[in-house]
Amino acid sequence: MKKIVCMTLLASIIGIAGFSQTDYKSAIGARLAPESYFDFFAFSYKTFITSAGALEFNAGGGSKREYYGLYHDSRKPFALSVSATYQHHFEIPVKGLRWFIGGGLAAYNAFSKRNEYEGFGFGFYPTGGADWKVPNVPLNLTVDYRPTIIVARPNELGDGFEPRNFGIAVRYTIGTR
């Protein structure tokens, strides 16, 4: 009987922690992903739609040098991008710290002097990371990973997979829950 009571109590605590309310309602700031082609820098907006579920929207751009065999082309294609992500948060026993998993969609348009790098791109990604609301300060820090699978891309030279999309976001929090 004691085992059943303890297991029920433990399951209840874990369930409550997994669906507990967040410290903030929304946040606005910037996300930096240094290795990403299409969203090196993005403006970021995150809002919680449930106690554990959040939507994050990013709009930004990026650029990178292209390599052709043994030489590189100094004409860097520039891309403007937008993305939307759903994140489901889980509590960690540290005040304000949560980890999350989810997924999203990204779209970008590349501008280049080389026709094979100019045009529209679209992809989707799973995501995971950690989200921290700094106690007593209206600041939110997020670290995430978004390995993006490119479904449509402007060039056929790429492999259709962007594995290096690690990002760091810094946002000002708006409202509390």
C-alpha positions, 0 to 999 in steps of 0.5 A: 500500500505504501508503494502505491501511495508513493508512486501515485504521489511521485507521478502527481508531482511529475505531472504537475511539474510538467504542466505547471505555469511559466514565469512569463507570458510573452517575450521579444528579442533576437535569436542568433544562429552563427552556422545557419545559412538562412537565419544567422540573425532573426528578430524573435517573438515567443508567446505561451498559448497554454501553461506548457505550450509556446509559439515562437516566431522569427524573422531575419536573414543570413549569408554564407560563402559558397565553395566550388571545388577547391576555390570559394566564391566571394559573392555571398548569397543573402537570404531573408527568412521567417519561421514558426515553431511550437515548443512544449516545455517541461520543468527542471528543478531550477527556478525559471529553467525549462527544457522543451521539444517541438517542431516548426517550419521555415521559409526563406528567399535567397538573393544572389548574383549566381542564378543557382543560389537565387530563389525560394526555400522551404523546410521543416525541423524538429527542435529541442533546447532549454529556456530560462527566465532570469529571476527578478529580471525581465529577461529570457534566455534560450538555447536551441537546436533546429536541424532543418530538412530543406524540402524546396531550395533554390539550388540543386548543389546543396544536400537539402539538410541544414544540420548546424542550426544551433541558436541562442535567443535573448528576449525581454519578457512581457507580462506574467502568468 
